[in-house]
């Protein structure tokens, strides 16, 4: 019986990751349509951005939050939008077809991306 329970848990983790990937892709698409200066060339770039966003936020974001903890505490967490903006700039440099106009555009995009993600997560 434990074997079947493990299989269901693994399937639910994979399904959760796929749902998260789809939500990120939709959020990036909506954000690129709303924020001027941010553009995604095609669906291939959109999928790559969604996957790499998941990897960057899983690996690099916690390190950056720990390194900037004092300023993050002083700004009551608002500096997290700047961190997300920097991560978006990194994605713009890595992924061909994903264009971020500058740091201001990236910070605005991170705010919109957070709001769209929040709405999509609540619809789930």
C-alpha positions in Angstrom: 0.0 0.0 0.0 2.8 2.4 0.8 4.1 2.0 -2.8 0.9 3.4 -4.3 0.9 6.3 -1.8 4.4 7.2 -2.9 3.4 7.1 -6.6 0.4 9.3 -5.9 2.6 11.8 -4.1 5.2 11.8 -6.9 2.4 12.4 -9.5 0.9 15.2 -7.4 4.3 16.8 -7.2 4.8 16.6 -10.9 1.3 17.9 -11.5 2.0 20.7 -9.1 5.2 21.6 -11.0 3.4 21.6 -14.3 0.5 23.7 -13.0 3.1 26.2 -11.6 4.9 26.2 -14.9 1.7 27.0 -16.8 0.7 29.7 -14.3 4.2 31.3 -14.6 3.9 31.2 -18.4 0.5 32.8 -18.4 1.7 35.4 -15.9 4.7 36.3 -18.0 2.5 36.5 -21.1 0.1 38.9 -19.4 2.9 40.9 -17.9 4.6 41.3 -21.3 1.3 42.6 -22.7 0.8 45.1 -19.8 4.3 46.5 -19.1 5.8 48.7 -21.8 9.5 47.8 -22.5 9.0 44.1 -21.8 8.5 41.7 -24.7 8.5 38.0 -25.4 9.2 37.0 -29.0 7.3 33.7 -29.1 5.9 30.8 -27.2 9.3 29.0 -27.2 10.9 32.0 -25.4 7.8 32.1 -23.1 8.3 28.5 -22.0 12.1 28.9 -21.5 11.5 32.1 -19.4 8.9 30.3 -17.3 11.2 27.3 -16.6 14.3 29.4 -15.9 12.2 31.8 -13.7 11.3 28.7 -11.6 14.9 27.7 -11.4 16.2 31.2 -10.6 13.6 31.8 -7.9 14.4 28.4 -6.4 18.2 28.8 -6.3 19.3 32.4 -6.6 16.4 34.3 -5.0 16.9 32.9 -1.4 20.6 33.8 -1.6 19.9 37.3 -2.7 17.2 37.8 0.0 19.6 36.6 2.7 22.3 38.9 1.4 20.0 41.9 1.3 18.1 41.1 4.5 18.8 44.4 6.3 17.5 46.6 3.5 14.6 44.2 3.0 13.7 44.5 6.6 14.0 48.3 6.5 11.7 48.5 3.4 9.2 46.1 4.9 9.9 43.6 2.1 9.4 46.0 -0.8 13.1 45.5 -1.8 12.0 42.0 -2.9 10.5 43.7 -6.0 14.0 45.0 -6.8 15.5 41.5 -6.3 12.8 40.1 -8.7 13.6 42.9 -11.1 17.3 42.0 -11.1 16.3 38.4 -11.7 14.2 39.5 -14.7 17.2 41.4 -16.0 19.3 38.3 -15.7 16.6 36.4 -17.6 16.6 39.1 -20.3 20.3 38.7 -20.7 20.1 34.9 -20.9 17.0 34.1 -22.9 16.9 35.1 -26.6 13.6 36.6 -27.4 12.9 37.9 -23.9 13.5 41.7 -23.7 13.5 43.8 -20.6 14.0 47.5 -21.2 15.9 48.4 -18.1 15.8 48.1 -14.3 12.8 50.4 -13.9 10.9 48.3 -16.4 12.0 45.1 -14.6 10.9 46.4 -11.2 7.5 47.4 -12.7 7.3 44.0 -14.4 8.1 42.2 -11.1 5.2 44.1 -9.4 2.8 43.2 -12.2 4.1 39.6 -12.3 3.4 39.2 -8.6 -0.1 40.6 -8.9 -0.9 38.4 -11.9 0.6 35.3 -10.1 -1.5 36.1 -7.1 -4.7 36.3 -9.1 -3.9 33.1 -11.0 -3.0 31.2 -7.9 -6.3 32.2 -6.3 -8.2 30.9 -9.4 -6.4 27.5 -9.1 
